[in-house]
Amino acid sequence: MNWITVSYQPVSLFSLKRSDATNMAGRSNLVPTPYAIKMALLRATIEREAANHHQEFQKWIEAKFRWIRDLQIYIQPPERLAVNRNGYKLRYYDQSTNKADRKAGKNRATVALQDGFVFREWVHFDGILRICCGPGDDLFQLEELFAQINYFGKRGCFFQYLPDRTERTSQPQFQPNPESGFTVQPMDDFGKKATFDRINPFSQTQAKENSDRVISSGLLPLRLVASTARYDFYERL
Amino acid sequence: MIRTLFVPKTYGNCADPFLTLGLANLVEFAQRQTENNPTVQLIDAGSQYRLELQTPLDIDAIARIEYANPFPPVVGAKTEKKDQLPAETPVFNAVEQKEIRKQYRDYLYQSGGKPEWEEDAPKPADPRTQNATLLTAMRHDRNHNRLWLEAWKLRDSYGLLLASIFRAYSQPSWEAGDRPSDRAAQSLKKENALKLPNSDSAVKVYQPTAVEGMTRVKTDAPSFKSQKENWLNLWLIASGFFHFALSEQVKIAEKKYDWRTVALCPQDISLAAYRQVLDRLRQYNPPGGGHGIARFDAELVLKLARELLDYHAAKAQDTPSEGWDIWQRSLNRFVSRFHGTHFGSKGQVYGVQAIFSLGLPSWISPENYNELLDYQQILDEHLAVIRGLSAEAGHAELLNAYRDFITGNSLTAFFPFQVKYADYLVKKLADPHAPNPRQFSKHGLDLMSKKDVRFTQITQDPSFLRIAKAINQATVHAGRIQTRNGEVELDWQRNYGLAQQLSSQSGSKKDFVCAIADFLAKYENENLRISEDKNKTLKRVWPTKDDLDRLIELIDEFDTVLVANLLVAYGYARWHKPKSDAASEPAEAAEEIEVTPEDF
């Protein structure tokens, strides 16, 4: 038994901007990606154990990071999900004006902002989200970490961990099947050579796409049942 | 031997169908050049599109094909660097085509939408005119022309380029593990020492989710930048967009227009049929953008459905009806939906405001030629209803509800619209100065709901029909009405707000039964009062207690909301009457719609 399957009950709407989408047209992933799940595991690890390892933090976190990085993750979406489309008007950072100001030697008291609208999608889950993770010998520790996760994706997209539904299996569940997979979602994941330093947003080391963060096409067992200008409705196959 | 090409869906927006169509266009061209059967079947296989060819590709012959423009460069009034385009290249002049389109639309308006064959009548513009106009409006003509120019530079090796592309797309992506465009680039480099052009900007018309904006591998250095995509993918998407997109300016406020562009997603259709249906829609019968977004969407779906039925009707006349592939198949088995992008005006520039998809009505599935003609009539009826509504006249809520129904694949979404429309209908009928509004016919409702057994068990029940007719005669066919013989004052007054009342009480079985019993009691009292006058003949249906009992049985058997919705829909529909009663029938000919230039 070296694979664990955990279940979450969605508590609020879910949104996670696709990695290949810009902030102006932020379509959402339909389910959390392996990258988002591993980042949630990393966060839970740091919050739970980092205080005990502050002396040799770098060494400890690199080992933990490698362990999480090398996990394989398969996702089973809920039975039904509806994607709602929204547009927001907001003011955002005006990079060109700031650049021009800097060139001209102008000193602004405030950052230049501009008006604009952005597109966002929010996903309503009807059912349970299941995540299969492995292979690993330390499933107990993995289970404890999953139990501490209370949101995936955008902050505030809460999920309730369901302890009674955790399963341990010798084979992974929910592996994508190209013949029956009907919906494609870009699934980003850690690259094989990614390091904590490169992934850490507080470090100055740059992360590279296709090396530290790899985006591949994932197949979800979902079928688009209805679609209008305001929502898409999917059912699990 | 290549008989099938696989196009993985990687973008999740209109770029996927555009890329597929761009590739299919190339395949068709190559088959013609090599004197093979050019038939290409476009199939949506879930995670990928499949192009099925009737005859296999002759790769050796294709490698020797000479260059021909897969799409022309676009030139508008402000197109920059015109001189970079080779002098001998024919260009698509967006300004000239736009003027031709305007003249044709004016002519349509003048002729009331029914153009007559005259020698000097204006001809319709090229169906791709609006796509070229959108490219120039977005200032993306230079991106389009740059993509064209890079292919033109490879003209001496054009056949090799096509052969590499077809070979790369002949392998399913999950087997190969990399993108077909990368495989094509690698094979060209390895076998022919040819290098494909560098990546280019993924501008918003080609890849709406990758517009200039913030994206980052990690949240350390946010920066705005134009996203890049490899040249081959963009070139195919640009070709698909130019030939097959449907773009239109949509009015969103006084003197303020946005652009809306859609890609029709093939499900299982030949490229020739796809092109014919789409070209007829864009050239002769485009949805109007002058009355708001919701009406544009609704008209788009209705008119496309009409064109698809027309296409099949024309085929069915020459083909034996048995065994033909349209029967028993709903329209969305040929084309599944529209993927679209809404570009919001930000003054001089446009930004991506929404990415959407619109479904097609799955309830349209004719079983024989006569039914196909019936569906054509229903679509005309729905179009007539929708053309009576416009956002600027305050009907945005109605139009939104209708759009949710017609684009949502589900018949049950019709009823929320019908409840709102019933109120609007009665309000218009009561206004002596307002033109008579269009109504849905009972025959149309029967046909719409006939595929669902739950619906037909209710709608074919005699008691249900008598009560629905009573509602009709208390609301639509009441008070002062227009007939073919002029205005007539009936002996009973119009009941206002009944649709809202029945709908609002349908959440509880008890409340709904109380509401319908209350209505029937008042209706019966009115009938009794009229019957007292010996000089008058009662020309109204008279439901009995047995009808009410049967309705309660139906509510027990089915859902209260469903029965209530159907009662409202049928109650406010146009009922056919025997010819002897025609004098008191509201004159259908008197139904009027105000036509404006924006309708064309």
Interface residues (C-beta under 8 A of the other chain):
Chain A: R18 S19 D20 A21 T22 N23 M24 A25 G26 R27 R85 G87 Y93 Q95 S96 G116 F117 F119 P178 S180 G181 F182 T183 V184 Q185 P186 R198 I199 N200 P201 F202 S203 Q204 Q206 A207 K208 E209 D212 R213 S217 L219 R223 L224 V225 A226 S227 T228 A229 R230 D232
Chain B: P8 K9 T10 G12 N13 G46 S47 P172 S173 W174 K204 P208 T209 A210 V211 E212 G213 M214 T215 V217 K218 T219 D220 A221 P222 S223 F224 Q227 I293 A294 D297 R337 G344 K346 G351 V352 Q353 A354 I355 F356 S357 L358 G359 R403 D404 T407 G408 N409 S410
